[in-house]
Amino acid sequence: MTELKCRDYGFECDFVANGETEEVIVDFRNHTEEEHGIDYSKEAIMQFLLRKQGL
């Protein structure tokens, strides 16, 4: 299971995206665009996930 938390990326926000990798990417992208006005690319979010895993 994959997880991304808004708070881990500098936002004062309690949003957490959980689930399969593809689902988390879509949920996190939608949230950051709608709530924070930031349109992260799919590749940028994959980089977040890879860094989180220490790769």
PDB file of N, H, CA, C and O in Angstrom:
ATOM      1  N   MET A   1       0.841  -1.172   0.000  1.00  0.00           N
ATOM      2  CA  MET A   1       0.000   0.000   0.000  1.00  0.00           C
ATOM      3  C   MET A   1       0.894   1.246   0.000  1.00  0.00           C
ATOM      4  O   MET A   1       1.929   1.283   0.666  1.00  0.00           O
ATOM      5  N   THR A   2       0.481   2.245  -0.747  1.00  0.00           N
ATOM      6  H   THR A   2      -0.360   2.215  -1.288  1.00  0.00           H
ATOM      7  CA  THR A   2       1.218   3.499  -0.874  1.00  0.00           C
ATOM      8  C   THR A   2       0.469   4.588  -0.123  1.00  0.00           C
ATOM      9  O   THR A   2      -0.759   4.569  -0.037  1.00  0.00           O
ATOM     10  N   GLU A   3       1.230   5.548   0.424  1.00  0.00           N
ATOM     11  H   GLU A   3       2.228   5.563   0.354  1.00  0.00           H
ATOM     12  CA  GLU A   3       0.603   6.645   1.165  1.00  0.00           C
ATOM     13  C   GLU A   3       1.385   7.932   0.942  1.00  0.00           C
ATOM     14  O   GLU A   3       2.615   7.939   0.998  1.00  0.00           O
ATOM     15  N   LEU A   4       0.664   9.020   0.690  1.00  0.00           N
ATOM     16  H   LEU A   4      -0.335   9.014   0.645  1.00  0.00           H
ATOM     17  CA  LEU A   4       1.249  10.354   0.615  1.00  0.00           C
ATOM     18  C   LEU A   4       0.440  11.275   1.510  1.00  0.00           C
ATOM     19  O   LEU A   4      -0.791  11.275   1.475  1.00  0.00           O
ATOM     20  N   LYS A   5       1.152  12.066   2.320  1.00  0.00           N
ATOM     21  H   LYS A   5       2.152  12.066   2.349  1.00  0.00           H
ATOM     22  CA  LYS A   5       0.501  13.026   3.209  1.00  0.00           C
ATOM     23  C   LYS A   5       0.878  14.428   2.764  1.00  0.00           C
ATOM     24  O   LYS A   5       2.052  14.715   2.530  1.00  0.00           O
ATOM     25  N   CYS A   6      -0.104  15.293   2.648  1.00  0.00           N
ATOM     26  H   CYS A   6      -1.058  15.060   2.838  1.00  0.00           H
ATOM     27  CA  CYS A   6       0.146  16.679   2.277  1.00  0.00           C
ATOM     28  C   CYS A   6       1.153  17.324   3.229  1.00  0.00           C
ATOM     29  O   CYS A   6       2.043  18.058   2.800  1.00  0.00           O
ATOM     30  N   ARG A   7       1.005  17.050   4.485  1.00  0.00           N
ATOM     31  H   ARG A   7       0.281  16.454   4.833  1.00  0.00           H
ATOM     32  CA  ARG A   7       1.853  17.647   5.519  1.00  0.00           C
ATOM     33  C   ARG A   7       3.340  17.351   5.271  1.00  0.00           C
ATOM     34  O   ARG A   7       4.200  18.170   5.598  1.00  0.00           O
ATOM     35  N   ASP A   8       3.639  16.184   4.696  1.00  0.00           N
ATOM     36  H   ASP A   8       2.941  15.519   4.431  1.00  0.00           H
ATOM     37  CA  ASP A   8       5.023  15.805   4.422  1.00  0.00           C
ATOM     38  C   ASP A   8       5.659  16.656   3.323  1.00  0.00           C
ATOM     39  O   ASP A   8       6.878  16.628   3.149  1.00  0.00           O
ATOM     40  N   TYR A   9       4.853  17.407   2.587  1.00  0.00           N
ATOM     41  H   TYR A   9       3.863  17.430   2.728  1.00  0.00           H
ATOM     42  CA  TYR A   9       5.353  18.195   1.461  1.00  0.00           C
ATOM     43  C   TYR A   9       5.153  19.693   1.673  1.00  0.00           C
ATOM     44  O   TYR A   9       5.069  20.467   0.719  1.00  0.00           O
ATOM     45  N   GLY A  10       5.079  20.084   2.956  1.00  0.00           N
ATOM     46  H   GLY A  10       5.147  19.455   3.730  1.00  0.00           H
ATOM     47  CA  GLY A  10       5.088  21.501   3.288  1.00  0.00           C
ATOM     48  C   GLY A  10       3.742  22.167   3.438  1.00  0.00           C
ATOM     49  O   GLY A  10       3.681  23.374   3.671  1.00  0.00           O
ATOM     50  N   PHE A  11       2.669  21.426   3.312  1.00  0.00           N
ATOM     51  H   PHE A  11       2.718  20.445   3.123  1.00  0.00           H
ATOM     52  CA  PHE A  11       1.334  22.006   3.449  1.00  0.00           C
ATOM     53  C   PHE A  11       0.815  21.809   4.866  1.00  0.00           C
ATOM     54  O   PHE A  11       1.032  20.758   5.470  1.00  0.00           O
ATOM     55  N   GLU A  12       0.137  22.804   5.389  1.00  0.00           N
ATOM     56  H   GLU A  12      -0.040  23.657   4.899  1.00  0.00           H
ATOM     57  CA  GLU A  12      -0.541  22.642   6.675  1.00  0.00           C
ATOM     58  C   GLU A  12      -1.932  22.094   6.371  1.00  0.00           C
ATOM     59  O   GLU A  12      -2.924  22.821   6.361  1.00  0.00           O
ATOM     60  N   CYS A  13      -1.967  20.796   6.127  1.00  0.00           N
ATOM     61  H   CYS A  13      -1.161  20.205   6.135  1.00  0.00           H
ATOM     62  CA  CYS A  13      -3.164  20.132   5.616  1.00  0.00           C
ATOM     63  C   CYS A  13      -3.125  18.685   6.100  1.00  0.00           C
ATOM     64  O   CYS A  13      -2.064  18.061   6.110  1.00  0.00           O
ATOM     65  N   ASP A  14      -4.261  18.161   6.493  1.00  0.00           N
ATOM     66  H   ASP A  14      -5.123  18.668   6.484  1.00  0.00           H
ATOM     67  CA  ASP A  14      -4.333  16.796   7.008  1.00  0.00           C
ATOM     68  C   ASP A  14      -4.688  15.752   5.958  1.00  0.00           C
ATOM     69  O   ASP A  14      -4.957  14.603   6.307  1.00  0.00           O
ATOM     70  N   PHE A  15      -4.696  16.126   4.672  1.00  0.00           N
ATOM     71  H   PHE A  15      -4.478  17.060   4.389  1.00  0.00           H
ATOM     72  CA  PHE A  15      -5.056  15.181   3.615  1.00  0.00           C
ATOM     73  C   PHE A  15      -4.033  14.053   3.522  1.00  0.00           C
ATOM     74  O   PHE A  15      -2.826  14.284   3.584  1.00  0.00           O
ATOM     75  N   VAL A  16      -4.539  12.826   3.371  1.00  0.00           N
ATOM     76  H   VAL A  16      -5.520  12.638   3.320  1.00  0.00           H
ATOM     77  CA  VAL A  16      -3.705  11.638   3.183  1.00  0.00           C
ATOM     78  C   VAL A  16      -4.310  10.823   2.041  1.00  0.00           C
ATOM     79  O   VAL A  16      -5.508  10.539   2.041  1.00  0.00           O
ATOM     80  N   ALA A  17      -3.483  10.452   1.075  1.00  0.00           N
ATOM     81  H   ALA A  17      -2.510  10.683   1.075  1.00  0.00           H
ATOM     82  CA  ALA A  17      -3.909   9.574  -0.015  1.00  0.00           C
ATOM     83  C   ALA A  17      -3.322   8.194   0.262  1.00  0.00           C
ATOM     84  O   ALA A  17      -2.111   8.053   0.432  1.00  0.00           O
ATOM     85  N   ASN A  18      -4.177   7.179   0.307  1.00  0.00           N
ATOM     86  H   ASN A  18      -5.161   7.293   0.168  1.00  0.00           H
ATOM     87  CA  ASN A  18      -3.781   5.785   0.570  1.00  0.00           C
ATOM     88  C   ASN A  18      -4.291   4.894  -0.542  1.00  0.00           C
ATOM     89  O   ASN A  18      -5.305   5.190  -1.174  1.00  0.00           O
ATOM     90  N   GLY A  19      -3.584   3.807  -0.778  1.00  0.00           N
ATOM     91  H   GLY A  19      -2.760   3.567  -0.265  1.00  0.00           H
ATOM     92  CA  GLY A  19      -4.084   2.811  -1.713  1.00  0.00           C
ATOM     93  C   GLY A  19      -3.001   2.335  -2.655  1.00  0.00           C
ATOM     94  O   GLY A  19      -1.810   2.418  -2.353  1.00  0.00           O
ATOM     95  N   GLU A  20      -3.431   1.835  -3.799  1.00  0.00           N
ATOM     96  H   GLU A  20      -4.399   1.767  -4.044  1.00  0.00           H
ATOM     97  CA  GLU A  20      -2.515   1.399  -4.834  1.00  0.00           C
ATOM     98  C   GLU A  20      -1.831   2.625  -5.427  1.00  0.00           C
ATOM     99  O   GLU A  20      -2.403   3.715  -5.435  1.00  0.00           O
ATOM    100  N   THR A  21      -0.631   2.452  -5.914  1.00  0.00           N
ATOM    101  H   THR A  21      -0.166   1.567  -5.908  1.00  0.00           H
ATOM    102  CA  THR A  21       0.188   3.575  -6.380  1.00  0.00           C
ATOM    103  C   THR A  21      -0.551   4.478  -7.355  1.00  0.00           C
ATOM    104  O   THR A  21      -0.562   5.696  -7.178  1.00  0.00           O
ATOM    105  N   GLU A  22      -1.161   3.909  -8.370  1.00  0.00           N
ATOM    106  H   GLU A  22      -1.153   2.920  -8.514  1.00  0.00           H
ATOM    107  CA  GLU A  22      -1.845   4.723  -9.386  1.00  0.00           C
ATOM    108  C   GLU A  22      -2.989   5.532  -8.772  1.00  0.00           C
ATOM    109  O   GLU A  22      -3.189   6.695  -9.124  1.00  0.00           O
ATOM    110  N   GLU A  23      -3.724   4.929  -7.872  1.00  0.00           N
ATOM    111  H   GLU A  23      -3.561   3.985  -7.586  1.00  0.00           H
ATOM    112  CA  GLU A  23      -4.834   5.595  -7.181  1.00  0.00           C
ATOM    113  C   GLU A  23      -4.324   6.753  -6.317  1.00  0.00           C
ATOM    114  O   GLU A  23      -4.926   7.826  -6.287  1.00  0.00           O
ATOM    115  N   VAL A  24      -3.224   6.528  -5.626  1.00  0.00           N
ATOM    116  H   VAL A  24      -2.735   5.656  -5.651  1.00  0.00           H
ATOM    117  CA  VAL A  24      -2.641   7.563  -4.772  1.00  0.00           C
ATOM    118  C   VAL A  24      -2.184   8.752  -5.617  1.00  0.00           C
ATOM    119  O   VAL A  24      -2.397   9.904  -5.238  1.00  0.00           O
ATOM    120  N   ILE A  25      -1.565   8.477  -6.745  1.00  0.00           N
ATOM    121  H   ILE A  25      -1.392   7.542  -7.053  1.00  0.00           H
ATOM    122  CA  ILE A  25      -1.108   9.548  -7.635  1.00  0.00           C
ATOM    123  C   ILE A  25      -2.278  10.404  -8.078  1.00  0.00           C
ATOM    124  O   ILE A  25      -2.211  11.631  -8.012  1.00  0.00           O
ATOM    125  N   VAL A  26      -3.343   9.773  -8.527  1.00  0.00           N
ATOM    126  H   VAL A  26      -3.398   8.776  -8.581  1.00  0.00           H
ATOM    127  CA  VAL A  26      -4.532  10.511  -8.997  1.00  0.00           C
ATOM    128  C   VAL A  26      -5.144  11.306  -7.846  1.00  0.00           C
ATOM    129  O   VAL A  26      -5.445  12.489  -8.009  1.00  0.00           O
ATOM    130  N   ASP A  27      -5.331  10.682  -6.699  1.00  0.00           N
ATOM    131  H   ASP A  27      -5.086   9.721  -6.567  1.00  0.00           H
ATOM    132  CA  ASP A  27      -5.946  11.364  -5.555  1.00  0.00           C
ATOM    133  C   ASP A  27      -5.109  12.551  -5.092  1.00  0.00           C
ATOM    134  O   ASP A  27      -5.645  13.627  -4.829  1.00  0.00           O
ATOM    135  N   PHE A  28      -3.788  12.354  -4.992  1.00  0.00           N
ATOM    136  H   PHE A  28      -3.353  11.479  -5.206  1.00  0.00           H
ATOM    137  CA  PHE A  28      -2.908  13.425  -4.517  1.00  0.00           C
ATOM    138  C   PHE A  28      -2.873  14.579  -5.520  1.00  0.00           C
ATOM    139  O   PHE A  28      -2.918  15.745  -5.130  1.00  0.00           O
ATOM    140  N   ARG A  29      -2.793  14.253  -6.809  1.00  0.00           N
ATOM    141  H   ARG A  29      -2.757  13.305  -7.126  1.00  0.00           H
ATOM    142  CA  ARG A  29      -2.804  15.304  -7.849  1.00  0.00           C
ATOM    143  C   ARG A  29      -4.098  16.098  -7.794  1.00  0.00           C
ATOM    144  O   ARG A  29      -4.075  17.328  -7.826  1.00  0.00           O
ATOM    145  N   ASN A  30      -5.217  15.410  -7.713  1.00  0.00           N
ATOM    146  H   ASN A  30      -5.237  14.411  -7.687  1.00  0.00           H
ATOM    147  CA  ASN A  30      -6.509  16.100  -7.667  1.00  0.00           C
ATOM    148  C   ASN A  30      -6.601  17.000  -6.439  1.00  0.00           C
ATOM    149  O   ASN A  30      -7.043  18.145  -6.533  1.00  0.00           O
ATOM    150  N   HIS A  31      -6.188  16.485  -5.304  1.00  0.00           N
ATOM    151  H   HIS A  31      -5.829  15.554  -5.228  1.00  0.00           H
ATOM    152  CA  HIS A  31      -6.260  17.256  -4.067  1.00  0.00           C
ATOM    153  C   HIS A  31      -5.380  18.506  -4.134  1.00  0.00           C
ATOM    154  O   HIS A  31      -5.840  19.606  -3.827  1.00  0.00           O
ATOM    155  N   THR A  32      -4.111  18.338  -4.535  1.00  0.00           N
ATOM    156  H   THR A  32      -3.738  17.445  -4.785  1.00  0.00           H
ATOM    157  CA  THR A  32      -3.212  19.499  -4.531  1.00  0.00           C
ATOM    158  C   THR A  32      -3.648  20.555  -5.539  1.00  0.00           C
ATOM    159  O   THR A  32      -3.457  21.747  -5.300  1.00  0.00           O
ATOM    160  N   GLU A  33      -4.223  20.143  -6.644  1.00  0.00           N
ATOM    161  H   GLU A  33      -4.378  19.175  -6.838  1.00  0.00           H
ATOM    162  CA  GLU A  33      -4.703  21.116  -7.628  1.00  0.00           C
ATOM    163  C   GLU A  33      -5.939  21.849  -7.104  1.00  0.00           C
ATOM    164  O   GLU A  33      -6.023  23.074  -7.186  1.00  0.00           O
ATOM    165  N   GLU A  34      -6.889  21.097  -6.570  1.00  0.00           N
ATOM    166  H   GLU A  34      -6.821  20.102  -6.503  1.00  0.00           H
ATOM    167  CA  GLU A  34      -8.148  21.702  -6.111  1.00  0.00           C
ATOM    168  C   GLU A  34      -7.972  22.521  -4.838  1.00  0.00           C
ATOM    169  O   GLU A  34      -8.549  23.603  -4.720  1.00  0.00           O
ATOM    170  N   GLU A  35      -7.189  22.029  -3.887  1.00  0.00           N
ATOM    171  H   GLU A  35      -6.721  21.150  -3.983  1.00  0.00           H
ATOM    172  CA  GLU A  35      -7.087  22.675  -2.573  1.00  0.00           C
ATOM    173  C   GLU A  35      -5.927  23.659  -2.448  1.00  0.00           C
ATOM    174  O   GLU A  35      -6.014  24.633  -1.701  1.00  0.00           O
ATOM    175  N   HIS A  36      -4.835  23.403  -3.183  1.00  0.00           N
ATOM    176  H   HIS A  36      -4.764  22.612  -3.791  1.00  0.00           H
ATOM    177  CA  HIS A  36      -3.636  24.219  -3.015  1.00  0.00           C
ATOM    178  C   HIS A  36      -3.238  24.967  -4.287  1.00  0.00           C
ATOM    179  O   HIS A  36      -2.310  25.776  -4.267  1.00  0.00           O
ATOM    180  N   GLY A  37      -3.936  24.699  -5.394  1.00  0.00           N
ATOM    181  H   GLY A  37      -4.690  24.042  -5.410  1.00  0.00           H
ATOM    182  CA  GLY A  37      -3.654  25.395  -6.645  1.00  0.00           C
ATOM    183  C   GLY A  37      -2.347  24.987  -7.302  1.00  0.00           C
ATOM    184  O   GLY A  37      -1.780  25.750  -8.084  1.00  0.00           O
ATOM    185  N   ILE A  38      -1.864  23.791  -6.991  1.00  0.00           N
ATOM    186  H   ILE A  38      -2.325  23.171  -6.355  1.00  0.00           H
ATOM    187  CA  ILE A  38      -0.609  23.301  -7.563  1.00  0.00           C
ATOM    188  C   ILE A  38      -0.906  22.075  -8.413  1.00  0.00           C
ATOM    189  O   ILE A  38      -1.501  21.106  -7.942  1.00  0.00           O
ATOM    190  N   ASP A  39      -0.486  22.131  -9.668  1.00  0.00           N
ATOM    191  H   ASP A  39      -0.003  22.919 -10.051  1.00  0.00           H
ATOM    192  CA  ASP A  39      -0.724  21.036 -10.605  1.00  0.00           C
ATOM    193  C   ASP A  39       0.562  20.235 -10.771  1.00  0.00           C
ATOM    194  O   ASP A  39       1.347  20.492 -11.684  1.00  0.00           O
ATOM    195  N   TYR A  40       0.777  19.247  -9.871  1.00  0.00           N
ATOM    196  H   TYR A  40       0.139  19.039  -9.129  1.00  0.00           H
ATOM    197  CA  TYR A  40       1.941  18.381  -9.979  1.00  0.00           C
ATOM    198  C   TYR A  40       1.745  17.403 -11.128  1.00  0.00           C
ATOM    199  O   TYR A  40       0.640  16.905 -11.345  1.00  0.00           O
ATOM    200  N   SER A  41       2.811  17.132 -11.859  1.00  0.00           N
ATOM    201  H   SER A  41       3.708  17.536 -11.683  1.00  0.00           H
ATOM    202  CA  SER A  41       2.735  16.114 -12.907  1.00  0.00           C
ATOM    203  C   SER A  41       2.767  14.730 -12.254  1.00  0.00           C
ATOM    204  O   SER A  41       3.159  14.576 -11.097  1.00  0.00           O
ATOM    205  N   LYS A  42       2.350  13.748 -13.015  1.00  0.00           N
ATOM    206  H   LYS A  42       2.031  13.873 -13.955  1.00  0.00           H
ATOM    207  CA  LYS A  42       2.405  12.369 -12.536  1.00  0.00           C
ATOM    208  C   LYS A  42       3.853  11.992 -12.208  1.00  0.00           C
ATOM    209  O   LYS A  42       4.108  11.284 -11.233  1.00  0.00           O
ATOM    210  N   GLU A  43       4.790  12.462 -13.018  1.00  0.00           N
ATOM    211  H   GLU A  43       4.583  13.036 -13.810  1.00  0.00           H
ATOM    212  CA  GLU A  43       6.206  12.161 -12.812  1.00  0.00           C
ATOM    213  C   GLU A  43       6.717  12.770 -11.506  1.00  0.00           C
ATOM    214  O   GLU A  43       7.498  12.141 -10.792  1.00  0.00           O
ATOM    215  N   ALA A  44       6.280  13.990 -11.193  1.00  0.00           N
ATOM    216  H   ALA A  44       5.646  14.501 -11.773  1.00  0.00           H
ATOM    217  CA  ALA A  44       6.709  14.639  -9.949  1.00  0.00           C
ATOM    218  C   ALA A  44       6.232  13.836  -8.743  1.00  0.00           C
ATOM    219  O   ALA A  44       6.975  13.654  -7.779  1.00  0.00           O
ATOM    220  N   ILE A  45       5.001  13.362  -8.801  1.00  0.00           N
ATOM    221  H   ILE A  45       4.398  13.510  -9.585  1.00  0.00           H
ATOM    222  CA  ILE A  45       4.474  12.586  -7.676  1.00  0.00           C
ATOM    223  C   ILE A  45       5.184  11.237  -7.579  1.00  0.00           C
ATOM    224  O   ILE A  45       5.404  10.733  -6.478  1.00  0.00           O
ATOM    225  N   MET A  46       5.540  10.656  -8.710  1.00  0.00           N
ATOM    226  H   MET A  46       5.361  11.065  -9.604  1.00  0.00           H
ATOM    227  CA  MET A  46       6.325   9.413  -8.673  1.00  0.00           C
ATOM    228  C   MET A  46       7.667   9.677  -7.988  1.00  0.00           C
ATOM    229  O   MET A  46       8.157   8.820  -7.254  1.00  0.00           O
ATOM    230  N   GLN A  47       8.259  10.828  -8.212  1.00  0.00           N
ATOM    231  H   GLN A  47       7.860  11.524  -8.809  1.00  0.00           H
ATOM    232  CA  GLN A  47       9.516  11.187  -7.547  1.00  0.00           C
ATOM    233  C   GLN A  47       9.307  11.299  -6.036  1.00  0.00           C
ATOM    234  O   GLN A  47      10.155  10.862  -5.258  1.00  0.00           O
ATOM    235  N   PHE A  48       8.173  11.888  -5.617  1.00  0.00           N
ATOM    236  H   PHE A  48       7.484  12.243  -6.249  1.00  0.00           H
ATOM    237  CA  PHE A  48       7.851  11.946  -4.181  1.00  0.00           C
ATOM    238  C   PHE A  48       7.849  10.529  -3.608  1.00  0.00           C
ATOM    239  O   PHE A  48       8.444  10.268  -2.562  1.00  0.00           O
ATOM    240  N   LEU A  49       7.175   9.626  -4.306  1.00  0.00           N
ATOM    241  H   LEU A  49       6.692   9.838  -5.156  1.00  0.00           H
ATOM    242  CA  LEU A  49       7.053   8.251  -3.814  1.00  0.00           C
ATOM    243  C   LEU A  49       8.417   7.547  -3.774  1.00  0.00           C
ATOM    244  O   LEU A  49       8.722   6.836  -2.817  1.00  0.00           O
ATOM    245  N   LEU A  50       9.218   7.744  -4.795  1.00  0.00           N
ATOM    246  H   LEU A  50       8.970   8.322  -5.573  1.00  0.00           H
ATOM    247  CA  LEU A  50      10.539   7.111  -4.838  1.00  0.00           C
ATOM    248  C   LEU A  50      11.434   7.644  -3.727  1.00  0.00           C
ATOM    249  O   LEU A  50      12.142   6.870  -3.083  1.00  0.00           O
ATOM    250  N   ARG A  51      11.413   8.952  -3.495  1.00  0.00           N
ATOM    251  H   ARG A  51      10.838   9.580  -4.018  1.00  0.00           H
ATOM    252  CA  ARG A  51      12.214   9.537  -2.415  1.00  0.00           C
ATOM    253  C   ARG A  51      11.752   9.027  -1.060  1.00  0.00           C
ATOM    254  O   ARG A  51      12.565   8.760  -0.175  1.00  0.00           O
ATOM    255  N   LYS A  52      10.444   8.894  -0.905  1.00  0.00           N
ATOM    256  H   LYS A  52       9.783   9.111  -1.624  1.00  0.00           H
ATOM    257  CA  LYS A  52       9.890   8.405   0.356  1.00  0.00           C
ATOM    258  C   LYS A  52      10.376   6.978   0.641  1.00  0.00           C
ATOM    259  O   LYS A  52      10.589   6.601   1.794  1.00  0.00           O
ATOM    260  N   GLN A  53      10.545   6.201  -0.419  1.00  0.00           N
ATOM    261  H   GLN A  53      10.372   6.507  -1.355  1.00  0.00           H
ATOM    262  CA  GLN A  53      11.005   4.820  -0.288  1.00  0.00           C
ATOM    263  C   GLN A  53      12.528   4.739  -0.191  1.00  0.00           C
ATOM    264  O   GLN A  53      13.089   3.658  -0.010  1.00  0.00           O
ATOM    265  N   GLY A  54      13.190   5.889  -0.313  1.00  0.00           N
ATOM    266  H   GLY A  54      12.735   6.767  -0.460  1.00  0.00           H
ATOM    267  CA  GLY A  54      14.648   5.923  -0.222  1.00  0.00           C
ATOM    268  C   GLY A  54      15.356   5.471  -1.470  1.00  0.00           C
ATOM    269  O   GLY A  54      16.508   5.040  -1.417  1.00  0.00           O
ATOM    270  N   LEU A  55      14.670   5.565  -2.607  1.00  0.00           N
ATOM    271  H   LEU A  55      13.734   5.915  -2.650  1.00  0.00           H
ATOM    272  CA  LEU A  55      15.300   5.126  -3.877  1.00  0.00           C
ATOM    273  C   LEU A  55      15.853   6.299  -4.640  1.00  0.00           C
ATOM    274  O   LEU A  55      16.414   6.123  -5.722  1.00  0.00           O
TER     275      LEU A  55
END
